[in-house]
Amino acid sequence: MITVEPLEKRPELVPVCARWNFHEWGQEAGRTMQQTVDDFMAFLDPESQQKAFVALHAGIPSGLVLLIDNDLESHTHLAPWLASLYVAPPFRSKGIGRQLIAAAEEAARDQGHKALYLYTDKPSYYHEAGWLDREELSGENAGMTILNRTL
């Protein structure tokens, strides 16, 4: 059975979520593991509009997604963003990514947002879930596409 919970309700999972995020994106961005853990600790604030969601497969942490104010410095006019969608390799192809996306979409909708944004080099995955291309990026983000979904 797969469940998705806000990280604020599962603070003991901060280390594993931070580790996934760091190894997928943080090292490349020049961040330290401690900076990543500190960032994830901020998701424990129940008053924050920014959220982290963790998927559990039979109680085992299996995936992560973030709902954040901004994920792309060149596009601060767009908000909020779905970011850091990650499913651990043993749990892929089980629908966990879709459930994580749905949790972030629901949270954004509950906050009163009318749209949600993301950027990726794998737009086809999101097209299957109803996301639409918004913009092809260039420069340092060449090969990436901004997508949006009406909520």
C-alpha positions as CSV (number, residue, x, y, z in Angstrom):
1,M,0.0,0.0,0.0
2,I,1.3,3.5,-0.9
3,T,0.6,6.5,1.2
4,V,1.7,10.1,0.8
5,E,2.2,12.3,3.8
6,P,3.4,15.8,4.4
7,L,7.0,15.7,5.7
8,E,5.9,17.9,8.7
9,K,4.0,14.9,10.0
10,R,7.0,12.6,9.5
11,P,10.0,14.6,10.8
12,E,12.1,11.5,11.3
13,L,12.2,11.2,7.5
14,V,14.1,14.5,7.0
15,P,17.5,12.7,6.7
16,V,16.4,10.3,4.0
17,C,14.6,13.0,2.0
18,A,17.5,15.4,2.3
19,R,19.9,12.6,1.2
20,W,17.8,11.8,-1.9
21,N,17.6,15.5,-2.8
22,F,21.3,16.1,-2.2
23,H,22.4,13.1,-4.3
24,E,20.1,13.9,-7.2
25,W,20.5,17.7,-7.4
26,G,22.3,19.2,-4.4
27,Q,25.9,18.1,-5.2
28,E,25.6,19.4,-8.7
29,A,24.3,22.7,-7.5
30,G,27.3,23.1,-5.1
31,R,25.4,22.6,-1.9
32,T,26.5,20.7,1.1
33,M,24.5,17.9,2.7
34,Q,24.1,20.0,5.8
35,Q,22.6,22.9,3.8
36,T,20.2,20.4,2.3
37,V,19.2,19.0,5.7
38,D,18.6,22.6,7.0
39,D,16.4,23.3,4.0
40,F,14.4,20.2,4.7
41,M,14.0,21.1,8.3
42,A,12.2,24.3,7.1
43,F,9.5,22.1,5.6
44,L,8.5,21.0,9.1
45,D,6.8,24.4,9.8
46,P,3.1,23.7,9.5
47,E,2.5,27.4,8.8
48,S,4.7,27.4,5.7
49,Q,3.1,27.4,2.3
50,Q,6.1,25.5,1.0
51,K,5.6,21.8,1.5
52,A,7.5,18.5,1.2
53,F,5.6,15.3,0.7
54,V,7.0,11.8,1.2
55,A,5.6,8.6,-0.2
56,L,5.7,5.4,1.8
57,H,5.4,2.0,0.3
58,A,4.3,-0.5,3.0
59,G,5.7,2.0,5.5
60,I,9.1,2.3,3.7
61,P,10.1,5.8,2.5
62,S,10.0,5.5,-1.3
63,G,9.7,9.0,-2.8
64,L,9.6,12.8,-2.4
65,V,8.2,15.9,-4.0
66,L,8.3,19.6,-3.1
67,L,5.8,22.4,-3.4
68,I,7.9,25.6,-3.3
69,D,7.6,29.3,-4.0
70,N,10.3,29.3,-6.8
71,D,12.5,26.8,-8.5
72,L,14.0,29.0,-11.2
73,E,15.6,32.4,-10.5
74,S,14.8,33.6,-14.0
75,H,11.1,33.0,-13.5
76,T,10.2,34.4,-10.1
77,H,7.0,35.7,-11.6
78,L,5.6,32.1,-11.7
79,A,4.5,30.4,-8.5
80,P,4.2,27.9,-7.0
81,W,6.5,25.2,-8.3
82,L,6.5,21.4,-8.1
83,A,10.1,20.4,-7.6
84,S,12.4,17.6,-6.7
85,L,10.1,14.7,-7.8
86,Y,12.1,11.6,-6.8
87,V,11.2,8.0,-6.5
88,A,13.8,5.6,-5.1
89,P,14.9,3.0,-7.7
90,P,13.3,-0.1,-6.1
91,F,9.9,1.6,-6.1
92,R,9.7,3.0,-9.6
93,S,7.0,2.1,-12.0
94,K,4.4,1.6,-9.2
95,G,2.5,4.9,-9.6
96,I,4.3,6.6,-6.7
97,G,5.4,9.6,-8.8
98,R,1.9,10.3,-9.9
99,Q,0.6,10.1,-6.3
100,L,3.3,12.5,-5.2
101,I,2.4,14.9,-8.0
102,A,-1.3,14.7,-7.0
103,A,-0.5,15.5,-3.4
104,A,1.4,18.7,-4.4
105,E,-1.3,19.7,-6.8
106,E,-3.9,19.3,-4.1
107,A,-1.9,21.3,-1.6
108,A,-1.4,24.1,-4.2
109,R,-5.1,24.1,-5.0
110,D,-6.0,24.2,-1.2
111,Q,-3.7,27.3,-0.9
112,G,-5.8,29.0,-3.6
113,H,-3.4,28.7,-6.5
114,K,-4.8,28.4,-10.0
115,A,-1.7,27.0,-11.6
116,L,1.4,25.0,-10.8
117,Y,4.8,25.1,-12.6
118,L,7.8,22.9,-13.0
119,Y,10.8,22.5,-15.2
120,T,12.3,19.3,-16.4
121,D,14.3,17.6,-19.1
122,K,11.6,14.8,-19.2
123,P,8.4,16.6,-20.2
124,S,6.7,13.5,-21.6
125,Y,6.3,12.1,-18.1
126,Y,4.3,15.1,-17.1
127,H,2.4,15.4,-20.4
128,E,0.8,12.0,-19.5
129,A,-0.5,13.6,-16.3
130,G,-2.0,16.6,-18.0
131,W,0.8,19.1,-17.8
132,L,1.4,21.5,-20.8
133,D,4.6,23.0,-22.2
134,R,5.0,26.6,-21.4
135,E,8.5,27.5,-22.5
136,E,11.7,25.9,-23.8
137,L,14.7,27.2,-21.8
138,S,18.1,28.2,-23.2
139,G,21.5,29.2,-21.9
140,E,22.5,27.3,-18.8
141,N,19.1,25.6,-18.7
142,A,19.1,24.5,-22.4
143,G,17.3,21.2,-22.9
144,M,14.9,22.0,-20.1
145,T,11.2,22.8,-20.5
146,I,8.9,24.8,-18.2
147,L,5.5,23.1,-17.9
148,N,2.3,24.3,-16.2
149,R,-0.9,22.7,-15.0
150,T,-4.1,24.5,-14.4
151,L,-5.5,23.5,-11.0
